[in-house]
Amino acid sequence: MDDPQKNPKDPIDSRILSDAVEEAKAIGREGMHHPSAKPVLTGAAIGAVAGFVLPVVGPIVGGIAGAGFMLYKRVRP
């Protein structure tokens, strides 16, 4: 189960980024069948609604932020 490319001594930021990229690729390959797809899309929808309410942030930026936050929570709960 251990990935030989992942070194436990790597900085946590590079591991989070590589794990998030792998998760995003898996979501792209499997589509809605991937277990992380629905929570990430829900986060994007909530972020977009919050973007409508906030005057500075638009729905696009809010959606991206919501999806990014949920992806982060899926990678590092």
PQR file with spaces between the fields and no chain letter, atoms N, CA, C, O and H, PARSE charges and radii, in Angstrom:
ATOM       1  N    MET     1       0.816   -1.175    0.000 -0.4000 1.5000
ATOM       2  CA   MET     1       0.000    0.000    0.000 -0.0000 2.0000
ATOM       3  C    MET     1       0.869    1.252    0.000  0.5500 1.7000
ATOM       4  O    MET     1       0.404    2.323   -0.389 -0.5500 1.4000
ATOM       5  N    ASP     2       2.104    1.135    0.423 -0.4000 1.5000
ATOM       6  CA   ASP     2       2.994    2.284    0.415 -0.0000 2.0000
ATOM       7  C    ASP     2       3.449    2.585   -1.000  0.5500 1.7000
ATOM       8  O    ASP     2       3.786    1.682   -1.766 -0.5500 1.4000
ATOM       9  H    ASP     2       2.481    0.264    0.739  0.4000 1.0000
ATOM      10  N    ASP     3       3.453    3.849   -1.329 -0.4000 1.5000
ATOM      11  CA   ASP     3       3.886    4.285   -2.646 -0.0000 2.0000
ATOM      12  C    ASP     3       5.391    4.531   -2.589  0.5500 1.7000
ATOM      13  O    ASP     3       5.842    5.328   -1.766 -0.5500 1.4000
ATOM      14  H    ASP     3       3.178    4.582   -0.706  0.4000 1.0000
ATOM      15  N    PRO     4       6.185    3.868   -3.441 -0.5600 1.5000
ATOM      16  CA   PRO     4       7.631    4.053   -3.366  0.2800 2.0000
ATOM      17  C    PRO     4       8.074    5.461   -3.753  0.5500 1.7000
ATOM      18  O    PRO     4       9.173    5.880   -3.390 -0.5500 1.4000
ATOM      19  N    GLN     5       7.239    6.194   -4.479 -0.4000 1.5000
ATOM      20  CA   GLN     5       7.613    7.552   -4.871 -0.0000 2.0000
ATOM      21  C    GLN     5       7.388    8.547   -3.747  0.5500 1.7000
ATOM      22  O    GLN     5       7.989    9.621   -3.742 -0.5500 1.4000
ATOM      23  H    GLN     5       6.346    5.853   -4.773  0.4000 1.0000
ATOM      24  N    LYS     6       6.527    8.203   -2.788 -0.4000 1.5000
ATOM      25  CA   LYS     6       6.249    9.104   -1.679 -0.0000 2.0000
ATOM      26  C    LYS     6       7.279    8.891   -0.585  0.5500 1.7000
ATOM      27  O    LYS     6       7.392    7.801   -0.024 -0.5500 1.4000
ATOM      28  H    LYS     6       6.039    7.330   -2.792  0.4000 1.0000
ATOM      29  N    ASN     7       8.005    9.910   -0.296 -0.4000 1.5000
ATOM      30  CA   ASN     7       8.999    9.868    0.753 -0.0000 2.0000
ATOM      31  C    ASN     7       8.406   10.534    1.987  0.5500 1.7000
ATOM      32  O    ASN     7       7.983   11.686    1.897 -0.5500 1.4000
ATOM      33  H    ASN     7       7.913   10.795   -0.751  0.4000 1.0000
ATOM      34  N    PRO     8       8.356    9.868    3.125 -0.5600 1.5000
ATOM      35  CA   PRO     8       7.754   10.484    4.309  0.2800 2.0000
ATOM      36  C    PRO     8       8.508   11.718    4.790  0.5500 1.7000
ATOM      37  O    PRO     8       7.979   12.498    5.582 -0.5500 1.4000
ATOM      38  N    LYS     9       9.724   11.897    4.324 -0.4000 1.5000
ATOM      39  CA   LYS     9      10.492   13.068    4.725 -0.0000 2.0000
ATOM      40  C    LYS     9      10.262   14.260    3.805  0.5500 1.7000
ATOM      41  O    LYS     9      10.797   15.341    4.051 -0.5500 1.4000
ATOM      42  H    LYS     9      10.153   11.263    3.681  0.4000 1.0000
ATOM      43  N    ASP    10       9.458   14.072    2.727 -0.4000 1.5000
ATOM      44  CA   ASP    10       9.124   15.195    1.856 -0.0000 2.0000
ATOM      45  C    ASP    10       8.338   16.230    2.649  0.5500 1.7000
ATOM      46  O    ASP    10       7.621   15.890    3.589 -0.5500 1.4000
ATOM      47  H    ASP    10       9.024   13.194    2.528  0.4000 1.0000
ATOM      48  N    PRO    11       8.474   17.473    2.270 -0.5600 1.5000
ATOM      49  CA   PRO    11       7.646   18.487    2.939  0.2800 2.0000
ATOM      50  C    PRO    11       6.167   18.183    2.717  0.5500 1.7000
ATOM      51  O    PRO    11       5.775   17.679    1.664 -0.5500 1.4000
ATOM      52  N    ILE    12       5.369   18.488    3.704 -0.4000 1.5000
ATOM      53  CA   ILE    12       3.947   18.167    3.650 -0.0000 2.0000
ATOM      54  C    ILE    12       3.270   18.867    2.474  0.5500 1.7000
ATOM      55  O    ILE    12       2.331   18.317    1.898 -0.5500 1.4000
ATOM      56  H    ILE    12       5.687   18.897    4.559  0.4000 1.0000
ATOM      57  N    ASP    13       3.719   20.057    2.107 -0.4000 1.5000
ATOM      58  CA   ASP    13       3.088   20.786    1.017 -0.0000 2.0000
ATOM      59  C    ASP    13       3.231   20.054   -0.308  0.5500 1.7000
ATOM      60  O    ASP    13       2.278   20.003   -1.086 -0.5500 1.4000
ATOM      61  H    ASP    13       4.481   20.504    2.575  0.4000 1.0000
ATOM      62  N    SER    14       4.388   19.494   -0.578 -0.4000 1.5000
ATOM      63  CA   SER    14       4.562   18.805   -1.857 -0.0000 2.0000
ATOM      64  C    SER    14       3.770   17.504   -1.878  0.5500 1.7000
ATOM      65  O    SER    14       3.302   17.086   -2.938 -0.5500 1.4000
ATOM      66  H    SER    14       5.162   19.536    0.053  0.4000 1.0000
ATOM      67  N    ARG    15       3.611   16.859   -0.728 -0.4000 1.5000
ATOM      68  CA   ARG    15       2.805   15.638   -0.685 -0.0000 2.0000
ATOM      69  C    ARG    15       1.329   15.958   -0.887  0.5500 1.7000
ATOM      70  O    ARG    15       0.630   15.224   -1.585 -0.5500 1.4000
ATOM      71  H    ARG    15       3.991   17.198    0.132  0.4000 1.0000
ATOM      72  N    ILE    16       0.849   17.038   -0.290 -0.4000 1.5000
ATOM      73  CA   ILE    16      -0.547   17.425   -0.464 -0.0000 2.0000
ATOM      74  C    ILE    16      -0.818   17.761   -1.921  0.5500 1.7000
ATOM      75  O    ILE    16      -1.838   17.352   -2.477 -0.5500 1.4000
ATOM      76  H    ILE    16       1.418   17.634    0.277  0.4000 1.0000
ATOM      77  N    LEU    17       0.083   18.496   -2.536 -0.4000 1.5000
ATOM      78  CA   LEU    17      -0.102   18.866   -3.936 -0.0000 2.0000
ATOM      79  C    LEU    17      -0.099   17.642   -4.833  0.5500 1.7000
ATOM      80  O    LEU    17      -0.944   17.529   -5.721 -0.5500 1.4000
ATOM      81  H    LEU    17       0.911   18.827   -2.085  0.4000 1.0000
ATOM      82  N    SER    18       0.828   16.731   -4.623 -0.4000 1.5000
ATOM      83  CA   SER    18       0.870   15.537   -5.472 -0.0000 2.0000
ATOM      84  C    SER    18      -0.345   14.648   -5.236  0.5500 1.7000
ATOM      85  O    SER    18      -0.873   14.064   -6.182 -0.5500 1.4000
ATOM      86  H    SER    18       1.514   16.822   -3.902  0.4000 1.0000
ATOM      87  N    ASP    19      -0.798   14.535   -3.983 -0.4000 1.5000
ATOM      88  CA   ASP    19      -1.999   13.748   -3.700 -0.0000 2.0000
ATOM      89  C    ASP    19      -3.240   14.389   -4.310  0.5500 1.7000
ATOM      90  O    ASP    19      -4.115   13.688   -4.817 -0.5500 1.4000
ATOM      91  H    ASP    19      -0.369   15.009   -3.214  0.4000 1.0000
ATOM      92  N    ALA    20      -3.320   15.718   -4.264 -0.4000 1.5000
ATOM      93  CA   ALA    20      -4.469   16.409   -4.845 -0.0000 2.0000
ATOM      94  C    ALA    20      -4.492   16.259   -6.366  0.5500 1.7000
ATOM      95  O    ALA    20      -5.560   16.092   -6.955 -0.5500 1.4000
ATOM      96  H    ALA    20      -2.608   16.288   -3.853  0.4000 1.0000
ATOM      97  N    VAL    21      -3.335   16.317   -6.997 -0.4000 1.5000
ATOM      98  CA   VAL    21      -3.271   16.137   -8.448 -0.0000 2.0000
ATOM      99  C    VAL    21      -3.691   14.722   -8.821  0.5500 1.7000
ATOM     100  O    VAL    21      -4.436   14.529   -9.782 -0.5500 1.4000
ATOM     101  H    VAL    21      -2.467   16.453   -6.519  0.4000 1.0000
ATOM     102  N    GLU    22      -3.218   13.732   -8.070 -0.4000 1.5000
ATOM     103  CA   GLU    22      -3.614   12.345   -8.329 -0.0000 2.0000
ATOM     104  C    GLU    22      -5.120   12.156   -8.157  0.5500 1.7000
ATOM     105  O    GLU    22      -5.759   11.465   -8.949 -0.5500 1.4000
ATOM     106  H    GLU    22      -2.613   13.889   -7.289  0.4000 1.0000
ATOM     107  N    GLU    23      -5.681   12.773   -7.118 -0.4000 1.5000
ATOM     108  CA   GLU    23      -7.117   12.654   -6.865 -0.0000 2.0000
ATOM     109  C    GLU    23      -7.920   13.326   -7.978  0.5500 1.7000
ATOM     110  O    GLU    23      -8.930   12.784   -8.425 -0.5500 1.4000
ATOM     111  H    GLU    23      -5.162   13.335   -6.474  0.4000 1.0000
ATOM     112  N    ALA    24      -7.480   14.499   -8.427 -0.4000 1.5000
ATOM     113  CA   ALA    24      -8.180   15.196   -9.513 -0.0000 2.0000
ATOM     114  C    ALA    24      -8.117   14.390  -10.811  0.5500 1.7000
ATOM     115  O    ALA    24      -9.097   14.333  -11.553 -0.5500 1.4000
ATOM     116  H    ALA    24      -6.659   14.939   -8.065  0.4000 1.0000
ATOM     117  N    LYS    25      -6.979   13.773  -11.085 -0.4000 1.5000
ATOM     118  CA   LYS    25      -6.866   12.927  -12.282 -0.0000 2.0000
ATOM     119  C    LYS    25      -7.799   11.722  -12.186  0.5500 1.7000
ATOM     120  O    LYS    25      -8.428   11.337  -13.171 -0.5500 1.4000
ATOM     121  H    LYS    25      -6.182   13.819  -10.482  0.4000 1.0000
ATOM     122  N    ALA    26      -7.883   11.132  -10.998 -0.4000 1.5000
ATOM     123  CA   ALA    26      -8.761    9.976  -10.810 -0.0000 2.0000
ATOM     124  C    ALA    26     -10.227   10.376  -10.979  0.5500 1.7000
ATOM     125  O    ALA    26     -11.015    9.623  -11.551 -0.5500 1.4000
ATOM     126  H    ALA    26      -7.372   11.445  -10.198  0.4000 1.0000
ATOM     127  N    ILE    27     -10.590   11.549  -10.486 -0.4000 1.5000
ATOM     128  CA   ILE    27     -11.958   12.035  -10.671 -0.0000 2.0000
ATOM     129  C    ILE    27     -12.232   12.261  -12.154  0.5500 1.7000
ATOM     130  O    ILE    27     -13.320   11.950  -12.639 -0.5500 1.4000
ATOM     131  H    ILE    27      -9.950   12.161  -10.022  0.4000 1.0000
ATOM     132  N    GLY    28     -11.258   12.798  -12.871 -0.4000 1.5000
ATOM     133  CA   GLY    28     -11.421   13.021  -14.299 -0.0000 2.0000
ATOM     134  C    GLY    28     -11.559   11.734  -15.092  0.5500 1.7000
ATOM     135  O    GLY    28     -12.315   11.671  -16.061 -0.5500 1.4000
ATOM     136  H    GLY    28     -10.375   13.052  -12.477  0.4000 1.0000
ATOM     137  N    ARG    29     -10.827   10.708  -14.679 -0.4000 1.5000
ATOM     138  CA   ARG    29     -10.905    9.421  -15.381 -0.0000 2.0000
ATOM     139  C    ARG    29     -12.215    8.694  -15.101  0.5500 1.7000
ATOM     140  O    ARG    29     -12.860    8.188  -16.019 -0.5500 1.4000
ATOM     141  H    ARG    29     -10.212   10.759  -13.891  0.4000 1.0000
ATOM     142  N    GLU    30     -12.603    8.643  -13.833 -0.4000 1.5000
ATOM     143  CA   GLU    30     -13.751    7.845  -13.443 -0.0000 2.0000
ATOM     144  C    GLU    30     -15.068    8.611  -13.477  0.5500 1.7000
ATOM     145  O    GLU    30     -16.137    8.001  -13.465 -0.5500 1.4000
ATOM     146  H    GLU    30     -12.078    9.054  -13.087  0.4000 1.0000
ATOM     147  N    GLY    31     -15.006    9.923  -13.517 -0.4000 1.5000
ATOM     148  CA   GLY    31     -16.226   10.723  -13.551 -0.0000 2.0000
ATOM     149  C    GLY    31     -17.010   10.622  -12.255  0.5500 1.7000
ATOM     150  O    GLY    31     -16.438   10.621  -11.165 -0.5500 1.4000
ATOM     151  H    GLY    31     -14.138   10.418  -13.526  0.4000 1.0000
ATOM     152  N    MET    32     -18.320   10.537  -12.387 -0.4000 1.5000
ATOM     153  CA   MET    32     -19.189   10.509  -11.211 -0.0000 2.0000
ATOM     154  C    MET    32     -19.116    9.192  -10.440  0.5500 1.7000
ATOM     155  O    MET    32     -19.683    9.085   -9.352 -0.5500 1.4000
ATOM     156  H    MET    32     -18.785   10.537  -13.272  0.4000 1.0000
ATOM     157  N    HIS    33     -18.433    8.200  -10.982 -0.4000 1.5000
ATOM     158  CA   HIS    33     -18.286    6.928  -10.277 -0.0000 2.0000
ATOM     159  C    HIS    33     -17.208    7.004   -9.192  0.5500 1.7000
ATOM     160  O    HIS    33     -17.140    6.126   -8.332 -0.5500 1.4000
ATOM     161  H    HIS    33     -17.972    8.287  -11.866  0.4000 1.0000
ATOM     162  N    HIS    34     -16.378    8.026   -9.222 -0.4000 1.5000
ATOM     163  CA   HIS    34     -15.326    8.188   -8.209 -0.0000 2.0000
ATOM     164  C    HIS    34     -15.964    8.680   -6.914  0.5500 1.7000
ATOM     165  O    HIS    34     -16.845    9.539   -6.949 -0.5500 1.4000
ATOM     166  H    HIS    34     -16.433    8.739   -9.921  0.4000 1.0000
ATOM     167  N    PRO    35     -15.528    8.144   -5.765 -0.5600 1.5000
ATOM     168  CA   PRO    35     -16.157    8.540   -4.498  0.2800 2.0000
ATOM     169  C    PRO    35     -15.954   10.007   -4.127  0.5500 1.7000
ATOM     170  O    PRO    35     -16.722   10.535   -3.323 -0.5500 1.4000
ATOM     171  N    SER    36     -14.963   10.675   -4.674 -0.4000 1.5000
ATOM     172  CA   SER    36     -14.725   12.075   -4.331 -0.0000 2.0000
ATOM     173  C    SER    36     -15.453   13.049   -5.246  0.5500 1.7000
ATOM     174  O    SER    36     -15.472   14.247   -4.964 -0.5500 1.4000
ATOM     175  H    SER    36     -14.339   10.246   -5.327  0.4000 1.0000
ATOM     176  N    ALA    37     -16.043   12.580   -6.316 -0.4000 1.5000
ATOM     177  CA   ALA    37     -16.641   13.485   -7.299 -0.0000 2.0000
ATOM     178  C    ALA    37     -17.830   14.252   -6.726  0.5500 1.7000
ATOM     179  O    ALA    37     -17.913   15.469   -6.891 -0.5500 1.4000
ATOM     180  H    ALA    37     -16.028   11.607   -6.545  0.4000 1.0000
ATOM     181  N    LYS    38     -18.735   13.570   -6.066 -0.4000 1.5000
ATOM     182  CA   LYS    38     -19.939   14.232   -5.559 -0.0000 2.0000
ATOM     183  C    LYS    38     -19.633   15.251   -4.462  0.5500 1.7000
ATOM     184  O    LYS    38     -20.201   16.343   -4.495 -0.5500 1.4000
ATOM     185  H    LYS    38     -18.667   12.581   -5.931  0.4000 1.0000
ATOM     186  N    PRO    39     -18.757   14.949   -3.485 -0.5600 1.5000
ATOM     187  CA   PRO    39     -18.441   15.974   -2.484  0.2800 2.0000
ATOM     188  C    PRO    39     -17.731   17.192   -3.085  0.5500 1.7000
ATOM     189  O    PRO    39     -17.970   18.322   -2.659 -0.5500 1.4000
ATOM     190  N    VAL    40     -16.874   16.969   -4.058 -0.4000 1.5000
ATOM     191  CA   VAL    40     -16.158   18.094   -4.676 -0.0000 2.0000
ATOM     192  C    VAL    40     -17.140   18.960   -5.467  0.5500 1.7000
ATOM     193  O    VAL    40     -17.057   20.187   -5.412 -0.5500 1.4000
ATOM     194  H    VAL    40     -16.680   16.051   -4.404  0.4000 1.0000
ATOM     195  N    LEU    41     -18.057   18.346   -6.193 -0.4000 1.5000
ATOM     196  CA   LEU    41     -19.062   19.120   -6.934 -0.0000 2.0000
ATOM     197  C    LEU    41     -20.018   19.838   -5.987  0.5500 1.7000
ATOM     198  O    LEU    41     -20.464   20.946   -6.285 -0.5500 1.4000
ATOM     199  H    LEU    41     -18.124   17.350   -6.237  0.4000 1.0000
ATOM     200  N    THR    42     -20.334   19.226   -4.861 -0.4000 1.5000
ATOM     201  CA   THR    42     -21.174   19.891   -3.865 -0.0000 2.0000
ATOM     202  C    THR    42     -20.458   21.111   -3.300  0.5500 1.7000
ATOM     203  O    THR    42     -21.069   22.164   -3.119 -0.5500 1.4000
ATOM     204  H    THR    42     -19.972   18.326   -4.619  0.4000 1.0000
ATOM     205  N    GLY    43     -19.168   20.973   -3.022 -0.4000 1.5000
ATOM     206  CA   GLY    43     -18.382   22.115   -2.542 -0.0000 2.0000
ATOM     207  C    GLY    43     -18.316   23.226   -3.562  0.5500 1.7000
ATOM     208  O    GLY    43     -18.350   24.402   -3.201 -0.5500 1.4000
ATOM     209  H    GLY    43     -18.671   20.118   -3.169  0.4000 1.0000
ATOM     210  N    ALA    44     -18.222   22.870   -4.840 -0.4000 1.5000
ATOM     211  CA   ALA    44     -18.208   23.881   -5.899 -0.0000 2.0000
ATOM     212  C    ALA    44     -19.544   24.613   -5.957  0.5500 1.7000
ATOM     213  O    ALA    44     -19.576   25.830   -6.140 -0.5500 1.4000
ATOM     214  H    ALA    44     -18.195   21.915   -5.133  0.4000 1.0000
ATOM     215  N    ALA    45     -20.641   23.883   -5.802 -0.4000 1.5000
ATOM     216  CA   ALA    45     -21.964   24.508   -5.830 -0.0000 2.0000
ATOM     217  C    ALA    45     -22.162   25.442   -4.640  0.5500 1.7000
ATOM     218  O    ALA    45     -22.691   26.543   -4.795 -0.5500 1.4000
ATOM     219  H    ALA    45     -20.614   22.895   -5.654  0.4000 1.0000
ATOM     220  N    ILE    46     -21.743   25.010   -3.462 -0.4000 1.5000
ATOM     221  CA   ILE    46     -21.874   25.854   -2.272 -0.0000 2.0000
ATOM     222  C    ILE    46     -21.001   27.097   -2.416  0.5500 1.7000
ATOM     223  O    ILE    46     -21.417   28.196   -2.048 -0.5500 1.4000
ATOM     224  H    ILE    46     -21.313   24.116   -3.337  0.4000 1.0000
ATOM     225  N    GLY    47     -19.794   26.927   -2.948 -0.4000 1.5000
ATOM     226  CA   GLY    47     -18.918   28.075   -3.168 -0.0000 2.0000
ATOM     227  C    GLY    47     -19.485   29.052   -4.186  0.5500 1.7000
ATOM     228  O    GLY    47     -19.326   30.265   -4.042 -0.5500 1.4000
ATOM     229  H    GLY    47     -19.456   26.035   -3.247  0.4000 1.0000
ATOM     230  N    ALA    48     -20.143   28.531   -5.211 -0.4000 1.5000
ATOM     231  CA   ALA    48     -20.746   29.410   -6.216 -0.0000 2.0000
ATOM     232  C    ALA    48     -21.905   30.206   -5.617  0.5500 1.7000
ATOM     233  O    ALA    48     -22.064   31.390   -5.913 -0.5500 1.4000
ATOM     234  H    ALA    48     -20.272   27.546   -5.328  0.4000 1.0000
ATOM     235  N    VAL    49     -22.707   29.563   -4.784 -0.4000 1.5000
ATOM     236  CA   VAL    49     -23.807   30.275   -4.123 -0.0000 2.0000
ATOM     237  C    VAL    49     -23.248   31.336   -3.185  0.5500 1.7000
ATOM     238  O    VAL    49     -23.780   32.445   -3.121 -0.5500 1.4000
ATOM     239  H    VAL    49     -22.578   28.601   -4.544  0.4000 1.0000
ATOM     240  N    ALA    50     -22.195   31.015   -2.466 -0.4000 1.5000
ATOM     241  CA   ALA    50     -21.563   31.991   -1.580 -0.0000 2.0000
ATOM     242  C    ALA    50     -20.969   33.134   -2.401  0.5500 1.7000
ATOM     243  O    ALA    50     -20.941   34.275   -1.939 -0.5500 1.4000
ATOM     244  H    ALA    50     -21.763   30.114   -2.518  0.4000 1.0000
ATOM     245  N    GLY    51     -20.496   32.843   -3.609 -0.4000 1.5000
ATOM     246  CA   GLY    51     -19.962   33.884   -4.473 -0.0000 2.0000
ATOM     247  C    GLY    51     -21.015   34.877   -4.920  0.5500 1.7000
ATOM     248  O    GLY    51     -20.707   36.047   -5.143 -0.5500 1.4000
ATOM     249  H    GLY    51     -20.519   31.916   -3.984  0.4000 1.0000
ATOM     250  N    PHE    52     -22.265   34.426   -5.056 -0.4000 1.5000
ATOM     251  CA   PHE    52     -23.352   35.349   -5.393 -0.0000 2.0000
ATOM     252  C    PHE    52     -23.626   36.321   -4.251  0.5500 1.7000
ATOM     253  O    PHE    52     -23.967   37.481   -4.481 -0.5500 1.4000
ATOM     254  H    PHE    52     -22.515   33.475   -4.875  0.4000 1.0000
ATOM     255  N    VAL    53     -23.475   35.838   -3.021 -0.4000 1.5000
ATOM     256  CA   VAL    53     -23.786   36.657   -1.851 -0.0000 2.0000
ATOM     257  C    VAL    53     -22.688   37.679   -1.572  0.5500 1.7000
ATOM     258  O    VAL    53     -22.976   38.826   -1.229 -0.5500 1.4000
ATOM     259  H    VAL    53     -23.198   34.896   -2.834  0.4000 1.0000
ATOM     260  N    LEU    54     -21.442   37.269   -1.716 -0.4000 1.5000
ATOM     261  CA   LEU    54     -20.318   38.159   -1.415 -0.0000 2.0000
ATOM     262  C    LEU    54     -20.101   39.130   -2.568  0.5500 1.7000
ATOM     263  O    LEU    54     -20.052   38.707   -3.723 -0.5500 1.4000
ATOM     264  H    LEU    54     -21.208   36.337   -1.995  0.4000 1.0000
ATOM     265  N    PRO    55     -19.972   40.412   -2.282 -0.5600 1.5000
ATOM     266  CA   PRO    55     -19.875   41.387   -3.369  0.2800 2.0000
ATOM     267  C    PRO    55     -18.545   41.361   -4.133  0.5500 1.7000
ATOM     268  O    PRO    55     -18.518   41.696   -5.317 -0.5500 1.4000
ATOM     269  N    VAL    56     -17.465   40.978   -3.495 -0.4000 1.5000
ATOM     270  CA   VAL    56     -16.151   41.009   -4.142 -0.0000 2.0000
ATOM     271  C    VAL    56     -15.880   39.729   -4.922  0.5500 1.7000
ATOM     272  O    VAL    56     -15.263   39.758   -5.987 -0.5500 1.4000
ATOM     273  H    VAL    56     -17.487   40.705   -2.533  0.4000 1.0000
ATOM     274  N    VAL    57     -16.344   38.614   -4.384 -0.4000 1.5000
ATOM     275  CA   VAL    57     -16.079   37.311   -4.981 -0.0000 2.0000
ATOM     276  C    VAL    57     -17.259   36.936   -5.871  0.5500 1.7000
ATOM     277  O    VAL    57     -18.411   36.996   -5.442 -0.5500 1.4000
ATOM     278  H    VAL    57     -16.846   38.591   -3.519  0.4000 1.0000
ATOM     279  N    GLY    58     -16.973   36.558   -7.089 -0.4000 1.5000
ATOM     280  CA   GLY    58     -18.031   36.137   -7.992 -0.0000 2.0000
ATOM     281  C    GLY    58     -18.316   34.655   -7.860  0.5500 1.7000
ATOM     282  O    GLY    58     -17.618   33.954   -7.128 -0.5500 1.4000
ATOM     283  H    GLY    58     -16.037   36.510   -7.437  0.4000 1.0000
ATOM     284  N    PRO    59     -19.329   34.168   -8.555 -0.5600 1.5000
ATOM     285  CA   PRO    59     -19.677   32.749   -8.446  0.2800 2.0000
ATOM     286  C    PRO    59     -18.614   31.821   -9.031  0.5500 1.7000
ATOM     287  O    PRO    59     -18.484   30.680   -8.586 -0.5500 1.4000
ATOM     288  N    ILE    60     -17.861   32.285  -10.009 -0.4000 1.5000
ATOM     289  CA   ILE    60     -16.816   31.433  -10.588 -0.0000 2.0000
ATOM     290  C    ILE    60     -15.688   31.225   -9.583  0.5500 1.7000
ATOM     291  O    ILE    60     -15.243   30.100   -9.356 -0.5500 1.4000
ATOM     292  H    ILE    60     -17.966   33.212  -10.370  0.4000 1.0000
ATOM     293  N    VAL    61     -15.238   32.314   -8.991 -0.4000 1.5000
ATOM     294  CA   VAL    61     -14.161   32.219   -7.998 -0.0000 2.0000
ATOM     295  C    VAL    61     -14.651   31.440   -6.776  0.5500 1.7000
ATOM     296  O    VAL    61     -13.908   30.637   -6.211 -0.5500 1.4000
ATOM     297  H    VAL    61     -15.599   33.228   -9.175  0.4000 1.0000
ATOM     298  N    GLY    62     -15.889   31.676   -6.374 -0.4000 1.5000
ATOM     299  CA   GLY    62     -16.445   30.935   -5.243 -0.0000 2.0000
ATOM     300  C    GLY    62     -16.542   29.447   -5.526  0.5500 1.7000
ATOM     301  O    GLY    62     -16.263   28.625   -4.654 -0.5500 1.4000
ATOM     302  H    GLY    62     -16.492   32.328   -6.833  0.4000 1.0000
ATOM     303  N    GLY    63     -16.937   29.098   -6.749 -0.4000 1.5000
ATOM     304  CA   GLY    63     -17.021   27.684   -7.119 -0.0000 2.0000
ATOM     305  C    GLY    63     -15.666   27.006   -7.129  0.5500 1.7000
ATOM     306  O    GLY    63     -15.519   25.875   -6.664 -0.5500 1.4000
ATOM     307  H    GLY    63     -17.163   29.766   -7.458  0.4000 1.0000
ATOM     308  N    ILE    64     -14.683   27.702   -7.658 -0.4000 1.5000
ATOM     309  CA   ILE    64     -13.322   27.145   -7.675 -0.0000 2.0000
ATOM     310  C    ILE    64     -12.800   26.978   -6.245  0.5500 1.7000
ATOM     311  O    ILE    64     -12.186   25.964   -5.914 -0.5500 1.4000
ATOM     312  H    ILE    64     -14.802   28.621   -8.036  0.4000 1.0000
ATOM     313  N    ALA    65     -13.048   27.978   -5.409 -0.4000 1.5000
ATOM     314  CA   ALA    65     -12.590   27.893   -4.017 -0.0000 2.0000
ATOM     315  C    ALA    65     -13.300   26.763   -3.274  0.5500 1.7000
ATOM     316  O    ALA    65     -12.669   26.032   -2.509 -0.5500 1.4000
ATOM     317  H    ALA    65     -13.546   28.803   -5.678  0.4000 1.0000
ATOM     318  N    GLY    66     -14.596   26.617   -3.492 -0.4000 1.5000
ATOM     319  CA   GLY    66     -15.347   25.547   -2.828 -0.0000 2.0000
ATOM     320  C    GLY    66     -14.884   24.167   -3.271  0.5500 1.7000
ATOM     321  O    GLY    66     -14.737   23.262   -2.450 -0.5500 1.4000
ATOM     322  H    GLY    66     -15.108   27.211   -4.113  0.4000 1.0000
ATOM     323  N    ALA    67     -14.654   24.009   -4.574 -0.4000 1.5000
ATOM     324  CA   ALA    67     -14.172   22.723   -5.081 -0.0000 2.0000
ATOM     325  C    ALA    67     -12.772   22.431   -4.560  0.5500 1.7000
ATOM     326  O    ALA    67     -12.467   21.296   -4.194 -0.5500 1.4000
ATOM     327  H    ALA    67     -14.774   24.744   -5.241  0.4000 1.0000
ATOM     328  N    GLY    68     -11.921   23.452   -4.525 -0.4000 1.5000
ATOM     329  CA   GLY    68     -10.564   23.270   -4.009 -0.0000 2.0000
ATOM     330  C    GLY    68     -10.556   22.895   -2.540  0.5500 1.7000
ATOM     331  O    GLY    68      -9.771   22.048   -2.113 -0.5500 1.4000
ATOM     332  H    GLY    68     -12.169   24.374   -4.822  0.4000 1.0000
ATOM     333  N    PHE    69     -11.428   23.526   -1.769 -0.4000 1.5000
ATOM     334  CA   PHE    69     -11.501   23.213   -0.341 -0.0000 2.0000
ATOM     335  C    PHE    69     -11.964   21.778   -0.119  0.5500 1.7000
ATOM     336  O    PHE    69     -11.394   21.062    0.705 -0.5500 1.4000
ATOM     337  H    PHE    69     -12.065   24.214   -2.116  0.4000 1.0000
ATOM     338  N    MET    70     -12.987   21.356   -0.845 -0.4000 1.5000
ATOM     339  CA   MET    70     -13.481   19.991   -0.673 -0.0000 2.0000
ATOM     340  C    MET    70     -12.472   18.953   -1.168  0.5500 1.7000
ATOM     341  O    MET    70     -12.356   17.872   -0.591 -0.5500 1.4000
ATOM     342  H    MET    70     -13.450   21.937   -1.514  0.4000 1.0000
ATOM     343  N    LEU    71     -11.748   19.281   -2.229 -0.4000 1.5000
ATOM     344  CA   LEU    71     -10.705   18.371   -2.691 -0.0000 2.0000
ATOM     345  C    LEU    71      -9.621   18.241   -1.621  0.5500 1.7000
ATOM     346  O    LEU    71      -9.135   17.142   -1.353 -0.5500 1.4000
ATOM     347  H    LEU    71     -11.842   20.159   -2.698  0.4000 1.0000
ATOM     348  N    TYR    72      -9.247   19.367   -1.014 -0.4000 1.5000
ATOM     349  CA   TYR    72      -8.267   19.335    0.063 -0.0000 2.0000
ATOM     350  C    TYR    72      -8.775   18.487    1.236  0.5500 1.7000
ATOM     351  O    TYR    72      -8.019   17.700    1.806 -0.5500 1.4000
ATOM     352  H    TYR    72      -9.642   20.259   -1.231  0.4000 1.0000
ATOM     353  N    LYS    73     -10.058   18.647    1.596 -0.4000 1.5000
ATOM     354  CA   LYS    73     -10.615   17.873    2.705 -0.0000 2.0000
ATOM     355  C    LYS    73     -10.687   16.382    2.371  0.5500 1.7000
ATOM     356  O    LYS    73     -10.617   15.550    3.275 -0.5500 1.4000
ATOM     357  H    LYS    73     -10.672   19.286    1.133  0.4000 1.0000
ATOM     358  N    ARG    74     -10.824   16.032    1.094 -0.4000 1.5000
ATOM     359  CA   ARG    74     -10.834   14.622    0.689 -0.0000 2.0000
ATOM     360  C    ARG    74      -9.422   14.040    0.732  0.5500 1.7000
ATOM     361  O    ARG    74      -9.243   12.862    1.044 -0.5500 1.4000
ATOM     362  H    ARG    74     -10.880   16.708    0.359  0.4000 1.0000
ATOM     363  N    VAL    75      -8.426   14.862    0.421 -0.4000 1.5000
ATOM     364  CA   VAL    75      -7.039   14.388    0.413 -0.0000 2.0000
ATOM     365  C    VAL    75      -6.502   14.322    1.840  0.5500 1.7000
ATOM     366  O    VAL    75      -5.854   13.348    2.222 -0.5500 1.4000
ATOM     367  H    VAL    75      -8.572   15.819    0.168  0.4000 1.0000
ATOM     368  N    ARG    76      -6.776   15.355    2.619 -0.4000 1.5000
ATOM     369  CA   ARG    76      -6.305   15.415    4.006 -0.0000 2.0000
ATOM     370  C    ARG    76      -7.482   15.670    4.937  0.5500 1.7000
ATOM     371  O    ARG    76      -7.758   16.822    5.270 -0.5500 1.4000
ATOM     372  H    ARG    76      -7.303   16.147    2.309  0.4000 1.0000
ATOM     373  N    PRO    77      -8.179   14.627    5.362 -0.5600 1.5000
ATOM     374  CA   PRO    77      -9.373   14.831    6.216  0.2800 2.0000
ATOM     375  C    PRO    77      -9.045   15.340    7.598  0.5500 1.7000
ATOM     376  O    PRO    77      -9.946   15.551    8.408 -0.5500 1.4000
